[in-house]
Amino acid sequence: MRSGTGAVPDWYYEDLTPGRVFDLGVVEVDGAEMLAFARRFDPQWYHVDPVLAQESGYGGLIASGWFTASLFMRGYVDHVLSRAAAAASPGVEEMRWKAPVYAGDKLAGELVVTDREPSRTRPGLGTVHLTGTLRRLADGEPDAPVLVMRFRGWFARRDG
């Protein structure tokens, strides 16, 4: 079994115990990346038209929620999947965009293991239930969330 990035893993299913918290680091939202993503994948006016966005209640361009989710995913890969005996994911159960995200925002990521059980359909794997959050930093401290998601991951068991 390999980690999510192909390396030899440090963590297995047994290490992902309920209550464990992972710091996913801080990312600054790059305006050029945000706009390029929106132009390619989510070209709604509040993501791509600076004039209309400025005149709106948003006060400027906001990131696509899918772009925000991709920022979370990068932190998850860098800080967890790169070290874990990760298989695929059986899916996202809930994803909420709680507040708009702007170019220049600094977002702090966190992942919490909420539950786990051995897989009933995939011998040698366990299903881990996870909650991920991105919070905008205000005065250097995490503020209210901009993204919250609940999902599951499959991870190899040491005895598998």
N, C-alpha and C positions, 0 to 999 in steps of 0.2 A: 504494500500500500504506500502511496505517496501523499504528500501534502497537496493542497490545492494549487500550488505552483510547481509541483514536481519534485520537491526536495524530500529528504527523509523526515518524517514527522516527529515532533516532540510530544504532541498531545493526541490522545485517542478518546473514544467515547467515554471511557472510565474517568477521564480528567475533566470532562465537561459536566460538572455537577450543578444541580439547581442552586441558584444564588450566586454563582460565579459571575463576576463582572469583568469585562474587557474594555480598556481604554482604546478607542480607535483613532486617537490623535485629533489634530485640528487641521482643517483645510481652509484656505482662503479662496473664495469664489472668484475665478478669473473671468472677467467680463467678455473677453474675446472668445474663450471656450464656451461660455454660456450662450452667447449669441450664435456661434457657429452650430452648436447642437440644436438650438431652436430652429434655425433656418433649415437645417437638414431634416429634423425629425418631428418638430412640433411648432410649425410656423403660425401660431396664433398671434394676433396683433400685440397683445401685452408682453409677448416674448421677443418680438422682432421689430416693432415699429416704435422707435423712441419718441416721436412726436405724440402719437396717440397715447402711449403709455404715460408720458409726462403729464398729459392733460387729464388722466384718469385718477381714480382714488388711490392707485398704486404709487403715483408720483414718479414713476420711471419704469424701465424694463424690469421684469421679474423673471426668474429662472423657471424653466419648465420643471414640473414636478419629477419628470423622468430624469432630467439632468441631476436634480437634487438626489434622487435615488441612486444614480450612478456614482455620485460622490460618496454616498454611504458605502456602496459596494466596494469601491476602491479601498476605503479604510478597513472594511471587513477582510478583504483579501490580504492587505499588507500586514495587518496586526493579528489575524486569527487563522485564516485559511492557509496562509503561507507556512504555518507551523503545525497545522492539524491534519490528521489522517482523514481528509475530507473526500467523500464521494459527491454525488450530485445532490441537488435539493429537490424534495418532492413538492415544493411550492410555497408561495406567499399566502398567508391566511388573511392578513389585513394590512393595508398601507394607507396612511393618512398624511396629507399635506396640511399642516396646522397653521402655517403662516408663510407669507411670501418671502422669497430669498432674492437678494440683490447682489450685483457685482460688488466685490470688496468685502462682503460679509465673511466673517470667520465663523466656521461651524465646527463644534466639538462633537465627536461621535462616541457612542457607548453601546455595548452589546451585553445583554444579560441572559444567562441561561435560566429559563423558567421551569423546564421539565425535561424529562427524557424517558425513553423506554427502548428495550431491544426491538429491533424491527421484526414484525410478524411475517413479512414477505421477502426479506433479504437477509439470509443467514450471514452472520459475521459483521452485521452493521447494527448500529443503534440510531434511533431517531431522536434528535435533540431539538427541543422547542426553544426559540430565541425571540427576544424583543430587542429591536435596534432603534436608536434614537439619535437624531442630529439636533443640536441646540445651538442657536446663535449666541456668540459670546458678546456680552455687554459689559463694558468696563473690565474686560479680562475674565469675567466669570460666566459660566453657562447660564443662559436665560431660558425662557420658555421654548419648548420644542418647535422645530419647523417641519420635522418628519418623524413619524413613529410607524414602525412596521413590526408585525409578528409573522414569523415564518419558521420553517423547519429545515434542518439539514441532516443528511446521513453522514455518519462518521464510523470508521472501522473500529471494531472492538479488538482489544489486545489478544483476547482468547479466540478471535474469529479466524 
